[in-house]
Amino acid sequence: MAIEKNTRQLDEGIVQDFSSRMSYASYLQLPVLLSAQQPVSQPVHHDELLFIIQHQTTELWLKLVLHELRSAAGWLRSDDLGAALKAIARVKHIQKTLTEQWSVLATLTPTEYAQFRGFLGSSSGFQSSQYRAVEFILGNKNSKMLPVFDSDPEARAMLEEILHAPSLYDEFLAYLHRRGFAVPAALLERDVTQAHQFEPALVPVFKHIYEHAKENWGAYEACEELVDLEDNFQLWRFRHLRTVQRTIGMKRGTGGSTGAAFLKKALELTFFPELFAVRTEIGT
């Protein structure tokens, strides 16, 4: 039999009958996943599919980020620093992917978005329970956000659970305390439902770790991993802000926020303030 040029022949053992076997599509639930893109514009606008997929893929990545951060917090609680840092390293790679995704959405011009934006009603990324959960677990807790999810009991319950649990930073500080570092008692006994606030007395603890890195390598490495985590998150926030400004300028958000002005305020939030403050003190 003649072999066609530029055609790869199938290996003899490749499975082709999936009548009684699990396939790639069935394992990944592709019929469900690929049918979840349902444009609402009438007539359907070409660019709405981009908008939907951008946000759906973000939610999938956020699901994994949340999974890894919750696991990292648990591993810190059980003094398994190595496993926690492995999870954080994975999150950092996901963050880079999420940040790069904004460049795809940025191809949506103001004119194109305006043609279907009105069909979105009051739906907004502000209502992402997973994004809010990631903020909560990193320490930016805000119980005033909870009423947004009253119509979604499952999402609200998830946020309530994370709100009342120690953040990743809380767990790290407790880990340092168990390792003999002089973490202020106020931080170990604080109300974990509140956002972490800058504690000057914690800065000397980190100064000691940084200036004696060889003797405290695990803690030193963890500090830098957390700094990377916050830097990456802030870059994501910034790219979000710039993409919104590029697409809708200073219009109000579909969810009722002030839009770009509201997003800009988020850049003032910090997860691990002492890890940045200590940089001023090192070497002095």
Secondary structure, DSSP 8 states (H G I E B T S, - for coil): ----TT-----TT-----SSS--HHHHTTHHHHTT------SS--TTHHHHHHHHHHHHHHHHHHHHHHHHHHHHHHTT-HHHHHHHHHHHHHHHHHHHHHHHHHTTS-HHHHHHHHGGGTT--GGG-HHHHHHHHHHT---GGGGGGGTT-HHHHHHHHHHHTS--HHHHHHHHHHHTT----HHHHSS-TTS-----GGGHHHHHHHHHTTTTTHHHHHHHHHHHHHHHHHHHHHHHHHHHHHHHHTT---TTSS-THHHHHHHTT--S-HHHHHHHHHTT-
